[in-house]
């Protein structure tokens, strides 16, 4: 088996360390991305619910205004 010169061994070790760091960073970013996607999905659902509630409230207020106007004209 052929021995590598010490500078090549050191370069390979440095490369291995850099790859390990990149793998760790990738895993961290992947987890963060998944977390952000989950939060985004929850916010999208919450927004839809709030829009639905707003539409319902607007309809109720408009109906009340219509009834008040009708009562005003009926008096």
N, C-alpha and C positions, 0 to 999 in steps of 0.2 A: 504494500500500500504506500502511495506517495504522500509525503508530508508537504503541507502548504507552508510557504514562508510566513513568518509571524505577522507581517503587515497585512497579508491576505486574510489570515485568521481573524485579526482584529477588525478588518473591514467587514467580514462576514458577520461577526458578532454585532457590530454596530448596525448593520443592515437588519439583522434579526430583531434587535431592540426597536428599531424604527418601525418594522412591520408589526411588532407586538403593540406598540403605541397606536399605530393606525387602526389595528383591529379593535382595540379598546375604544378609540374615538368613534369608530363606526358603530359599535354596539351601543354606546351612549347616545349617539345621534339617532339611531334607529329607535331606541326606547323613547326618546324625547318626541320623535316624530309620531310614533304610535299614540303617545299620550296627548299630543296636540290634536291629532285626528279625532280622538275620543271626545276631547273637550269641544272641538268644533261641531261635531255631530250633536252633542248635547245643547250647544248654543243655537244651532239651527232649529232643533225641535222646540226649544224655549221660545225662540222668535216666532215660530209658526203659531204656538199657543197664544202668545201675546197679541199677535195680529188678529187671531180669531176672536179673542176677548175684546179687542178694540173695535172690531167690526160689529160685534154684538152690542157693545155699549153704545156705539154710534146709532145703531138701528133703534135701540130703546129710547135714546134721547130724542131722535127725530120723531118717533112715535108719540112721545110725551109732548113735544112741541106742537105736533099736528093736533093732538087732543086739546091742548090748551087754546090753540087758535080756534078750534071748532067751538069750544065752550065760550070763548070771547065773542064770537060771532053769533052764537045762540042766545046770549043774554040780552 
